[in-house]
């Protein structure tokens, strides 16, 4: 109750309270309906009836108290920590006693102490906040910069209980040894990855890692929004929340034992892949400046999501009208959703995967269990999956409602976020990953030249092409003179598994060096005859998402 009153006291706090309130209200309304219908069912057990009844009572009492309180709120709230004229001083030892397992949960922010017990059920980031209880929240706020707004400080201020005792401060601050490092359990990474940020870790696949059809172990690109969470395979569970509020729980052993295992070859691509190219060719963009390596390909093994949902009681062949989306949450609180039609499609190949290239998932890629949504932007393939929710709306997370969207070239960095849909399928894409001289005097190179009927020094150009939605690549056009003359590259054969073309298509073109100009250009065409735009400006968006214009690579012949 206190969390609603404190949130209602600030009219700008809707971003944080609405997702929780909507979910709670929806769930409780359904419990009320089930309670009412159960009265007419003699078979309803007493315990079930009581659970549904109490849920309805909680809902009604919560709404009544919240509404009755609303008229008395003040329009203005004080700034952070300003509500106590004479603060109480609290020892850090006392703060630590109010950690994850305590009845009341405290945090520090700067030198101030807050009792956030009542706010935890309403925290939009889920239980990730429990990592900070009993200690400082500062590092987490540096990661989740969405917190750095006055309305959030106002909400936090309502939980203020005192100041850290000066005896526990070092140079006026909470000492470093008392700051929990959320990244301390991150795994070691391959030194060949091209790192864009360390904390959280984000790195793209190097050029030589993009050449094989299956991306080598350790070189699959890494996209983290936070840290790698601590997980225990033996205790890891998946909770499925049905539309009526009922929950079904599965262990990892249940998933491996009860359902048919399948393998799908699928490429995952970050929505920001090639963002740097848009920045260089058009205008500045927000976000990590990926080049062409935020994409990789693997064989994923696990079970079909549709099979699990069916077992949990979802009528996958006759979906209720109020189920439009399937929401997913990871152990580190990352959230996303996909349309329910994709989730239950027989040909959609959406997986709960526990293997990658016939090995257990690596920590960076979702061990012990992750979602894989072939053909969709990788942001929907939630890692460390622990909750699935059937819903009439998209995930309320910022990664669904804000980050992964595209706007027109004229839209600045403060758009109407609700005016654009979340990215799901990705457009047709291609890039050059290797451009090398081939010598007619080299025994190894001469074998390649013989394949193409060439006897002179040449150039071998290779790369990838990919289209979302399972659309097959039918052609790759390549030019050695910046687009004045075009040729068709060879589409390299591959062995894929899955109902559709979920994996990238590798391609190659070998030409005499004498025919090369100063700039190679590539573009791909998918089976729907979608192709890549020539320029970047027309497709510019301030987030730099879905960059897919022609890829250009300069060339200068080596002296003979």
Secondary structure, 3 states (H helix, E strand, C coil): CHHHHHHHCCCCCHHHHHHHHHHHHHHHHHHHHHHHHHCCCCCCCHHHHHHHHHHHHHHHHHHHHHHHHHCCCCCCCCCCCCCCCCCCEECHHHHHHCCCCCCCCEEEECCEEEECCCCHHHCCCHHHHHHCCCEECHHHHHHCHHHCCHHHHHHHHCCEEEEECHHHEECCEECHHHCCCCCCCCCCCCCCCEEEEECCEEEECCHHHHCCCCCCCCCCCEECCCCCCCCCCCCCEEEEECCCCCEEEEEHHHHHHHCCCEEEEEEEECCCCCHHHHHHHCCCCCCCCCCCCCEEEEEEEEEEHHHHHHHHCCCCCCCCCCCCEEEEEECCCCEEEEEHHHHHCCCCCCEEEEEECCEECCHHHCCCCEEECCCECHHHCCCCEEEEEEECCCCCCHHHHHHCCCCCCCCCCCCCHHHCCCCCECCCEEEEEEEEEECCCCHHHHHHHHHCCCCCCEEEEEEEEECHHHCCEEEEEEECECCCCCEECEECCCCCCCCCCCCCEEEEEEEEHHHCCCEEEEEEEECCCCECCCCCHHHCCCCCCCCCCCEEEECCCCCC
